[in-house]
Amino acid sequence: MRWPTPGARLGYGADYNPEQWPREVWREDVRLMREAGVNIVSLGIFSWAHLQPTADSWEFGWLDEVMDLLHEHGVAVDLATATASPPPWLTTAHPEILPVTRTGETLWPGARQHWRPTSPIFREHALRLVTALAERYADHPALTAWHIGNELGCHNIYDYSDDAAAAFRAWLRGRYETLDALNHAWGTAFWSQRYSDWAQPLPPRLAASHPNPTQQLDFKRFSSDALKEYLRAEREVLRRLTPDVPVTTNFMVMGETKGMNYADWAGEVDFVSNDHYVHPGPQGLDELSFSANLVGNLAGGRPWFLMEHSTSAVNWQPVNRAKRRGELARDSLLHLAHGADAVCFFQWRQSAAGAEKYHSAMVPHAGEDSAVFRAVAELGRVLRDDLAPVAGAGRRPARAAILFDWESWWASEQDSHPTELLRYRQEALDWYSAFLGLGVRVDVVPTGTALDGYDVVVAPVLHVLPAELAKELTGFVEAGGHLVTTYFSGIVDENEHAWLGGYPGPLRELLGIRVEEFGPLLADEAVELDDGTTGTLWTDEITVTDPEAVEVLAAYRTGPQAGRPAVTRRRVPGGGSASYVSTRLGARGLPGVLGRVLAGAGVSGELPAAARGEVELTIRHQNGVEYWFLINRTDHEVELPDVTGEPLTGSLPLAPRGVTVLRR
């Protein structure tokens, strides 16, 4: 991996948008950047209309001036290709580059990302801009990395235009080669959908009823691939003209952003970058940690770049609350704990106009004499003076993992299913919260990750289960590993065809159970289990097929499955086990089940028992040294009497919402 800030230095900065401000502000900006400890900025992200005012004119003078000014003040530049939003002259001349929704509506200019990933006209103009930037700034000393687009797919992941239809058909021919193979995969014998010519398949546009489910899944695969191919197109221009400058783009591993298969994208960039914004709620901090954890594993345990998060309030949630004292630093250092070697914000100076003028920044509307800027400057000092030894350190793997699968996320939430209430990522997050509550470190890893280093693997709602993955999970258990999976797992193969013979498909023998019918619950329904927990969303009518080896860990006390197993565990020769949870127990109900699985695997937390659930521990390491990040998840002080090490920053006991880093 090529990293943009070599040496023992953590990156610190923001998106910088000098084109929003008069020149006299620029000198003030670099003065404040030095005061805040800023050493890298992302520049030019939404600057296409300023760089190319018309089809035949270019204005690079202002960008030259800013690049020189930043370099003069020791600030490196992650230079954007500026292709995130096409300028008005382009959309006026070529409205055919605008995306089209599944209902046939055009997404018009006025916001951002109003372009089709498959448009040859857009690509021609965009790559012309990328070429001009690369040729002009290839040798500029401030240039440290290239930033392709911005949040690719945030607003244009699904385009149903004629360009997209043509590209989708080409993608299908590449995947299936023959119409017979396509017809088999899509199950077109149903509803007289059989195709006789390659000109006939379409994206799943608005239809009279539910579109073909495999067509829907393939369109999701195609849409992620189409943006990945666009990413590659820009990257190849940059690598040809500036082979020594690393290339990245900012992922959005957060919340319900699911259209881009980032596990598939991660190998396309020189270093992984991510944007993350906290969503309010009881699991908000858990979700931040979950996302940062997953990004760290997408990066293969190597350092990654936090490209955007917020200093305080955002502007796009229904209610946008300011962060409380300590949260700016805690949120930043939690990303660092999970492997980030750069901490950046959107944006440097809070906008005075535009849709994001109420989004917080490093320099708020109130200016440098503000609590936000003082917190920004203090964090910069900590990163520069206290935590420099952490730069370059890898993540120490945990003994447990949560398996995360984008295709199961996509497919499990499609229409024509037993319930529309299922949320794949929420189930995964609930398991993560349970690990946090027990004080046990866990890695969130994408499918395809080697599992032989783990003792426990949780695979929630592993709905899409190809035969090879089922074989891998079976081998993991037979080798002594402990697997946990849940309701609606092992249901379909990679073509969205149901595994026949009963659920959960190819995992039936491993689990020692069989389910004949699904038992979804209504939104206001709940069932009680005999271990005191409550289940919602789902129940399964489980038949135990291997009674000699299967133990019932919990049974239903109420509801349609009363008296039947709810949670089972099958032990296999060699010491491994396979467990099944047939209902949604939620973050509060899962620790009991998880605790029994962890105990059976000999996996426990590394912190004193009294701190478990209140303190999150993550560990980075290099050259025989470990860096323990201790994050106070509460609003009160937490004692940690049995934890020793040389403090790099923070203090023990842990302050409310505080972070302490120990060198051990």
C-alpha positions in Angstrom: 0.0 0.0 0.0 1.2 3.5 -0.9 0.4 5.9 2.0 0.2 9.7 1.3 1.9 10.9 4.5 5.1 8.8 4.8 7.0 8.6 8.1 5.9 8.8 11.7 3.1 11.2 11.1 -0.7 11.0 11.5 -2.7 12.9 8.9 -5.0 15.6 10.2 -7.2 18.0 8.1 -10.4 18.4 6.2 -12.1 19.1 2.8 -10.9 22.5 1.8 -13.1 24.6 -0.5 -11.2 27.9 -1.0 -13.3 28.7 -4.1 -16.2 29.6 -1.7 -14.2 32.4 -0.2 -12.3 35.6 -1.4 -8.5 35.4 -1.6 -8.0 37.4 1.5 -9.5 34.6 3.5 -6.9 32.1 2.1 -4.0 33.6 4.1 -6.2 33.4 7.2 -7.0 29.8 6.5 -3.4 28.6 6.3 -2.5 30.6 9.5 -5.3 28.7 11.3 -4.4 25.4 9.8 -0.9 25.7 11.3 -2.5 26.6 14.7 -4.8 23.6 14.5 -2.0 21.2 13.4 -3.5 20.5 10.0 -1.1 18.8 7.6 -3.3 17.5 4.8 -6.4 18.7 3.0 -8.7 17.3 0.3 -8.9 20.0 -2.4 -11.0 20.7 -5.4 -13.8 18.2 -4.8 -16.6 20.3 -6.3 -14.5 22.6 -8.5 -15.3 21.5 -12.0 -17.3 24.6 -12.9 -14.4 26.8 -11.5 -11.7 24.8 -13.4 -13.6 24.6 -16.7 -16.1 27.4 -16.9 -17.1 26.5 -20.4 -16.4 23.5 -22.7 -13.4 25.3 -24.3 -11.9 27.3 -21.4 -9.8 26.5 -18.4 -9.0 28.5 -15.3 -6.2 26.9 -13.2 -4.7 30.1 -11.8 -6.7 30.1 -8.6 -5.8 26.4 -7.9 -2.2 27.0 -8.7 -2.2 29.8 -6.1 -3.9 27.6 -3.5 -1.6 24.7 -4.1 1.5 26.9 -3.7 0.1 28.5 -0.6 -0.6 25.2 1.1 2.8 23.8 0.2 4.4 27.0 1.6 2.7 26.3 4.9 3.5 22.6 5.1 0.1 21.3 4.2 -0.1 18.3 1.8 -2.9 18.1 -0.8 -5.1 15.1 -1.5 -6.2 16.6 -4.9 -9.7 15.6 -6.1 -10.4 15.0 -9.8 -13.3 17.4 -9.4 -15.7 15.0 -11.3 -18.2 14.7 -8.5 -20.7 17.1 -10.0 -20.8 18.1 -13.7 -21.1 21.9 -14.4 -24.2 23.5 -15.9 -22.7 24.0 -19.3 -22.2 20.2 -19.6 -25.7 19.2 -18.5 -27.3 21.9 -20.7 -25.4 20.7 -23.8 -25.8 17.0 -22.9 -28.9 16.3 -20.8 -28.5 12.7 -21.8 -25.9 12.3 -19.1 -28.5 12.8 -16.3 -29.6 9.7 -14.3 -33.1 8.3 -14.7 -35.1 6.7 -11.8 -36.9 3.3 -11.9 -40.1 5.2 -12.6 -38.7 7.1 -15.5 -38.1 10.5 -13.9 -34.9 12.4 -14.8 -32.7 13.6 -11.9 -32.0 17.2 -12.9 -29.1 19.5 -11.9 -29.4 21.6 -8.8 -27.8 19.3 -6.2 -24.8 17.0 -6.9 -23.8 13.7 -8.6 -26.3 14.2 -11.4 -24.5 11.9 -13.9 -24.9 8.4 -15.2 -22.0 6.0 -14.3 -22.5 4.4 -17.7 -22.7 7.5 -19.9 -20.0 7.5 -22.5 -20.5 11.3 -23.0 -20.0 12.0 -19.3 -17.0 9.8 -19.2 -15.4 11.5 -22.2 -15.7 15.0 -20.5 -14.7 13.7 -17.0 -11.6 12.0 -18.2 -10.6 15.1 -20.2 -10.7 17.0 -16.9 -8.8 14.3 -15.0 -6.1 14.3 -17.7 -5.8 18.1 -17.6 -5.4 18.1 -13.8 -2.9 15.2 -13.8 -0.7 16.8 -16.5 -0.7 20.2 -14.7 0.0 19.0 -11.2 2.0 15.9 -11.7 5.2 17.4 -10.3 3.7 19.9 -7.8 5.4 19.3 -4.4 2.1 19.7 -2.5 0.4 16.8 -4.3 0.4 13.7 -2.1 -2.6 11.7 -3.3 -5.4 11.7 -5.8 -9.0 11.7 -4.7 -11.3 10.2 -7.3 -14.8 11.8 -7.5 -16.5 12.0 -4.1 -18.6 9.5 -2.3 -19.2 7.6 -5.6 -22.7 6.3 -5.7 -24.1 8.4 -2.9 -26.9 9.8 -5.1 -26.5 8.0 -8.4 -25.8 4.3 -7.7 -29.0 3.1 -9.4 -29.6 4.5 -12.9 -32.3 3.0 -15.1 -31.6 5.0 -18.3 -31.0 3.6 -21.8 -27.3 3.9 -21.3 -27.6 1.8 -18.1 -29.8 -0.8 -19.9 -27.2 -1.2 -22.7 -24.4 -1.5 -20.2 -26.5 -4.0 -18.1 -27.0 -6.2 -21.1 -23.3 -6.2 -21.8 -22.6 -7.0 -18.1 -25.1 -9.9 -18.3 -23.4 -11.3 -21.4 -20.1 -11.2 -19.6 -21.5 -13.0 -16.5 -23.7 -15.7 -18.2 -22.3 -15.9 -21.8 -25.5 -17.6 -23.1 -29.1 -16.8 -23.0 -29.8 -20.3 -21.7 -27.6 -19.6 -18.7 -29.3 -16.3 -18.1 -32.7 -17.8 -18.3 -31.7 -20.5 -15.9 -30.2 -18.1 -13.4 -33.2 -15.7 -13.6 -35.7 -18.5 -13.4 -37.6 -17.1 -16.4 -39.8 -20.1 -16.7 -41.9 -18.2 -14.1 -44.4 -15.7 -15.4 -43.4 -16.3 -19.0 -40.3 -14.2 -18.7 -38.0 -16.3 -21.0 -35.6 -14.2 -23.1 -34.9 -15.1 -26.8 -32.6 -12.2 -27.7 -29.9 -10.2 -25.8 -31.8 -7.0 -26.7 -34.6 -7.9 -24.4 -33.3 -7.9 -20.7 -33.8 -4.5 -18.9 -33.0 -3.0 -15.6 -35.8 -3.7 -13.0 -37.8 -0.6 -13.9 -41.3 0.1 -12.5 -43.3 -3.0 -13.3 -46.9 -4.1 -12.8 -45.9 -6.4 -9.9 -42.7 -7.5 -8.2 -39.8 -7.6 -10.7 -37.8 -10.8 -11.0 -35.7 -11.2 -7.8 -32.5 -12.4 -9.6 -32.9 -9.6 -12.0 -33.0 -7.2 -9.1 -30.0 -8.8 -7.4 -28.0 -8.8 -10.6 -28.8 -5.1 -11.2 -27.5 -4.3 -7.8 -24.3 -6.3 -8.6 -24.1 -4.5 -12.0 -24.6 -1.0 -10.5 -21.8 -1.5 -8.0 -19.6 -2.9 -10.8 -20.5 0.0 -13.1 -19.3 2.6 -10.6 -16.2 0.4 -9.9 -15.4 0.5 -13.6 -15.8 4.2 -13.7 -13.4 4.4 -10.7 -10.9 2.3 -12.6 -11.2 4.6 -15.7 -10.2 7.7 -13.7 -7.5 5.7 -11.9 -5.9 4.5 -15.1 -5.5 8.0 -16.3 -3.9 9.0 -13.1 -1.6 6.0 -12.9 -0.4 6.6 -16.5 0.4 10.3 -15.9 1.4 10.2 -12.2 2.5 6.6 -11.4 4.1 7.5 -8.1 1.1 9.3 -6.6 -1.3 7.0 -4.7 -5.0 7.0 -5.6 -8.0 6.7 -3.3 -11.7 7.5 -3.2 -13.9 8.0 -0.1 -16.1 5.0 0.7 -19.2 5.5 2.8 -19.3 2.6 5.3 -22.0 3.9 7.6 -25.6 3.4 8.4 -27.8 2.0 5.6 -25.5 3.0 2.7 -25.4 -0.3 0.9 -25.4 0.0 -2.8 -21.6 -0.2 -3.3 -19.9 -3.5 -2.5 -16.8 -2.0 -0.8 -15.3 -5.4 -0.2 -15.1 -5.7 -4.0 -13.8 -2.1 -4.4 -11.1 -2.1 -1.8 -8.5 -3.7 -4.1 -9.0 -0.9 -6.6 -7.4 1.9 -4.6 -3.9 2.4 -3.2 -5.2 3.0 0.3 -8.8 2.7 1.7 -10.6 5.9 2.7 -14.0 6.3 4.4 -16.5 8.9 5.3 -18.6 8.4 8.5 -21.2 10.4 10.3 -22.8 9.4 13.6 -26.5 8.6 13.5 -28.2 9.5 16.8 -29.8 6.8 18.9 -28.9 4.3 21.6 -26.5 2.4 19.2 -25.0 5.5 17.6 -21.5 5.0 19.2 -21.7 1.2 18.6 -22.4 1.9 14.9 -19.4 4.2 14.6 -17.2 1.5 16.1 -18.8 -1.2 13.9 -18.2 0.9 10.7 -14.6 1.8 11.6 -13.9 -1.9 12.4 -15.3 -3.0 9.1 -13.2 -0.4 7.2 -10.1 -1.5 9.0 -10.7 -5.0 7.8 -11.6 -3.9 4.2 -8.1 -2.3 4.4 -6.7 -5.7 5.3 -5.5 -4.5 8.7 -3.3 -1.8 7.1 -3.7 1.9 7.9 -6.6 3.7 6.3 -7.8 7.3 5.8 -10.8 8.8 7.6 -11.7 11.3 4.9 -14.8 12.9 6.4 -16.6 13.1 9.7 -18.1 16.0 11.6 -16.7 18.3 14.3 -20.3 18.8 15.6 -23.8 18.9 14.0 -24.6 17.8 10.5 -27.3 19.4 8.4 -29.1 16.4 6.8 -30.7 14.6 9.7 -34.3 15.4 10.8 -32.9 17.0 13.9 -29.2 18.0 13.9 -27.7 18.2 17.4 -24.3 19.6 18.3 -21.8 17.2 19.7 -21.2 17.3 23.5 -18.0 18.1 25.2 -15.4 15.4 24.4 -17.3 13.8 21.6 -15.3 15.4 18.8 -12.1 13.9 20.1 -13.6 10.6 21.2 -15.2 10.0 17.8 -12.0 10.9 16.0 -9.8 8.7 18.2 -12.2 5.7 17.9 -11.5 5.7 14.1 -7.8 5.9 14.9 -8.2 3.0 17.3 -9.5 0.9 14.5 -6.6 1.6 12.2 -7.1 5.1 10.7 -3.8 6.9 10.2 -5.5 10.1 9.1 -8.4 12.0 10.8 -10.2 14.5 8.6 -13.5 16.4 8.7 -16.0 17.9 6.3 -15.0 20.7 6.1 -12.3 23.2 7.0 -14.4 26.4 7.0 -18.1 26.4 7.5 -19.9 27.5 4.4 -21.7 30.8 4.4 -24.1 29.8 1.6 -25.4 26.6 0.0 -27.1 23.4 1.1 -24.4 22.6 3.8 -24.1 26.0 5.4 -25.4 24.5 8.7 -23.0 21.6 8.6 -20.3 22.0 11.2 -16.6 22.5 10.3 -13.2 22.9 11.8 -13.6 26.7 11.6 -17.3 27.4 12.5 -19.3 30.5 11.7 -18.3 31.7 15.1 -14.6 31.7 14.0 -11.5 30.7 15.9 -12.8 32.1 19.2 -15.1 29.1 19.7 -15.3 25.9 21.6 -15.3 23.9 18.4 -12.0 25.4 17.1 -10.4 25.0 20.5 -11.3 21.3 20.5 -10.0 21.0 16.9 -6.7 22.6 17.9 -6.4 20.4 21.0 -7.0 17.2 18.9 -4.4 18.4 16.4 -1.9 18.8 19.3 -2.7 15.3 20.6 -2.3 13.7 17.2 1.0 15.5 16.5 2.7 15.4 20.0 1.2 12.4 21.8 0.1 9.8 19.3 2.8 10.1 16.6 4.2 6.6 17.6 0.9 5.0 16.5 1.4 6.0 12.9 1.8 2.9 10.7 0.7 0.5 13.4 -1.5 -2.4 12.3 -4.6 -3.7 14.0 -4.2 -6.7 16.3 -6.8 -9.3 15.2 -9.4 -10.4 17.6 -10.3 -14.0 18.3 -13.9 -13.5 17.2 -15.3 -12.2 13.9 -18.7 -11.1 12.5 -19.0 -12.0 8.9 -20.5 -9.2 6.8 -21.9 -10.0 3.3 -23.0 -7.3 0.9 -25.0 -9.7 -1.3 -26.9 -11.1 1.6 -27.7 -7.4 2.6 -29.0 -6.7 -0.8 -31.0 -9.9 -1.3 -32.5 -10.3 2.2 -34.3 -7.0 2.0 -35.8 -7.4 -1.5 -39.6 -7.6 -2.0 -41.7 -10.8 -2.1 -40.1 -12.0 1.1 -41.6 -13.3 4.3 -41.3 -9.9 5.9 -40.4 -6.3 4.8 -39.3 -5.5 8.4 -35.9 -7.3 8.3 -32.8 -5.1 8.4 -29.6 -7.0 7.7 -27.2 -4.5 9.0 -29.2 -3.9 12.2 -28.9 -7.6 13.0 -25.2 -7.5 12.5 -24.9 -4.3 14.6 -26.9 -6.0 17.4 -24.3 -8.8 17.6 -21.6 -6.2 17.6 -23.3 -4.4 20.5 -23.5 -7.7 22.3 -19.7 -8.1 21.9 -19.1 -4.6 23.2 -21.4 -5.2 26.1 -19.4 -8.3 27.1 -16.1 -6.4 26.7 -14.9 -8.9 24.0 -13.0 -7.6 21.0 -14.4 -8.7 17.6 -13.4 -8.1 14.0 -16.1 -7.2 11.4 -14.9 -8.9 8.2 -16.3 -9.2 4.7 -17.1 -12.6 3.2 -14.0 -13.9 1.5 -11.8 -13.3 4.5 -9.8 -16.3 5.7 -11.4 -17.6 8.9 -8.7 -19.9 10.2 -7.3 -17.3 12.6 -10.6 -17.0 14.5 -12.1 -19.1 17.3 -15.7 -17.7 16.9 -17.5 -16.5 13.8 -20.9 -15.0 13.8 -22.7 -15.0 10.4 -26.0 -13.1 10.9 -28.7 -13.4 8.2 -26.3 -15.1 5.8 -29.1 -15.2 3.3 -27.1 -15.8 0.1 -25.0 -18.9 0.6 -23.1 -20.3 -2.3 -22.0 -23.9 -2.0 -18.3 -22.9 -1.6 -19.0 -20.6 1.3 -21.1 -23.3 3.0 -18.2 -25.7 2.5 -15.8 -23.2 4.1 -18.0 -22.6 7.1 -18.4 -26.4 7.6 -14.6 -26.8 7.4 -14.2 -24.0 9.9 -16.4 -25.8 12.5 -14.9 -29.2 11.8 -11.4 -27.7 12.4 -12.6 -26.7 15.9 -14.1 -23.3 15.3 -17.4 -22.1 16.7 -20.0 -20.8 14.2 -23.2 -18.9 15.0 -25.8 -18.1 12.4 -29.4 -16.8 12.5 -32.8 -16.9 11.0 -33.1 -16.4 7.2 -29.6 -17.8 6.6 -28.6 -20.4 4.0 -31.8 -19.7 2.1 -30.7 -19.1 -1.5 -27.6 -19.7 -3.7 -25.8 -17.1 -5.7 -28.6 -17.1 -8.3 -31.3 -16.3 -5.7 -32.6 -19.9 -6.1 -33.9 -21.5 -3.0 -31.9 -24.4 -1.5 -34.3 -27.3 -1.6 -34.9 -29.8 1.2 -35.7 -27.3 4.0 -33.9 -24.4 5.6 -31.2 -23.4 6.4 -30.1 -25.1 3.1 -26.5 -26.4 3.0 -26.1 -25.6 6.8 -28.8 -28.1 7.9 -26.5 -31.0 8.6 -23.9 -28.8 10.2 -26.5 -27.2 12.6 -28.4 -30.5 13.1 -31.7 -28.8 12.5 -34.4 -28.4 9.8 -36.9 -25.7 9.3 -39.9 -26.3 6.9 -41.6 -22.9 7.0 -40.7 -19.3 8.1 -42.5 -17.7 11.0 -42.2 -13.9 10.6 -43.8 -11.8 13.3 -45.9 -8.6 12.9 -44.3 -5.3 13.9 -46.0 -5.2 17.3 -45.6 -8.9 18.0 -43.1 -10.4 20.5 -42.4 -13.8 21.9 -40.8 -14.8 25.2 -38.0 -17.4 25.6 -37.4 -19.5 28.6 -34.1 -17.8 29.4 -36.0 -14.5 30.0 -35.2 -12.9 26.7 -37.7 -11.5 24.2 -37.8 -12.2 20.5 -39.2 -10.1 17.7 -39.4 -10.0 13.9 -39.0 -13.7 13.3 -39.5 -17.3 14.6 -38.7 -20.6 13.1 -40.4 -24.0 13.6 -37.2 -25.9 14.3 -37.0 -29.7 14.1 -33.8 -31.1 15.7 -32.4 -33.7 13.3 -29.4 -34.8 15.3 -30.7 -35.0 18.9 -27.5 -36.8 20.1 -25.4 -33.7 19.3 -27.8 -30.8 19.4 -28.3 -28.9 22.7 -31.3 -26.5 23.1 -29.9 -23.4 24.6 -33.3 -21.6 24.8 -36.8 -22.5 23.9 -39.9 -20.5 23.1 -42.2 -20.0 26.1 -44.9 -18.1 24.2 -46.0 -17.5 20.7 -46.6 -19.8 17.7 -43.6 -22.0 18.5 -44.1 -22.3 22.2 -42.3 -25.3 23.6 -40.0 -25.6 20.5 -36.3 -24.8 20.3 -35.4 -21.1 19.7 -31.6 -21.3 20.1 -29.6 -24.5 19.4 -26.0 -25.6 19.4 -24.6 -28.7 17.8 -21.2 -29.9 19.0 -19.0 -31.7 16.4 -16.1 -34.0 16.8 -12.9 -32.0 17.1 -14.3 -29.5 19.6 -16.1 -27.1 17.3 -19.8 -26.1 17.4 -22.5 -24.6 15.2 -25.3 -22.6 16.8 -28.5 -21.2 15.4 -30.6 -18.3 16.7 -34.1 -18.4 15.2 -35.4 -15.0 16.3 -34.3 -11.4 16.7 -33.1 -11.0 20.3 -31.7 -7.5 19.8 -28.6 -5.9 21.4 -30.1 -6.6 24.9 -31.0 -10.2 24.4 -27.9 -11.4 22.6 -25.3 -11.2 25.3 -26.6 -14.3 27.1 -26.5 -16.5 24.0 -23.2 -15.0 22.9 -21.7 -15.4 26.3 -22.3 -19.1 26.3 -20.8 -19.5 22.9 -17.7 -17.5 23.9 -17.3 -19.4 27.1 -17.5 -22.7 25.1 -14.7 -21.4 22.8 -12.6 -20.1 25.7 -12.8 -16.5 24.4 -13.1 -13.7 27.0 -12.4 -10.0 27.4 -9.0 -8.5 28.1 -10.2 -5.8 30.4 -11.2 -6.1 34.1 -14.7 -7.5 34.4 -16.0 -4.3 36.0 -15.1 -2.2 32.9 -16.7 -4.6 30.4 -19.5 -2.9 28.6 -18.4 0.5 29.7 -15.1 0.6 28.0 -14.2 -0.4 24.5 -10.7 -1.8 23.9 -9.0 -1.8 20.5 -5.4 -2.7 20.0 -2.9 -1.6 17.3 0.7 -2.9 17.2 4.0 -2.7 15.5 7.7 -3.6 16.2 6.7 -5.6 19.3 4.8 -2.7 20.9 1.0 -2.7 21.5 -1.1 0.5 21.7 -4.2 -0.1 23.8 -7.0 2.4 23.0 -9.5 2.6 25.9 -12.7 4.4 25.0 -15.1 5.4 27.7 -18.6 4.6 26.2 -20.4 6.3 29.1 -21.1 9.7 30.4 -19.4 9.0 33.8 -15.9 8.4 35.0 -14.7 4.8 34.8 -12.0 3.2 36.9 -9.5 0.8 35.3 -7.4 -0.3 38.3 -5.8 -3.4 36.7 -4.7 -1.9 33.3 -1.1 -0.8 33.1 1.1 0.8 30.4 2.8 4.0 29.5 0.1 6.7 28.8 0.5 8.4 25.4 -2.6 10.5 25.9 -5.6 10.7 28.3 -5.6 9.5 31.9 -6.8 6.8 34.2 -9.5 6.7 35.5 -11.2 7.4 32.2 -13.0 10.7 32.0 -16.6 10.8 30.7 -16.5 10.1 26.9 -12.8 10.1 27.3 -10.1 8.1 25.4 -6.8 7.0 26.9 -4.0 5.4 24.8 -1.4 3.2 26.5 1.8 1.9 25.1 2.4 -1.7 26.3 
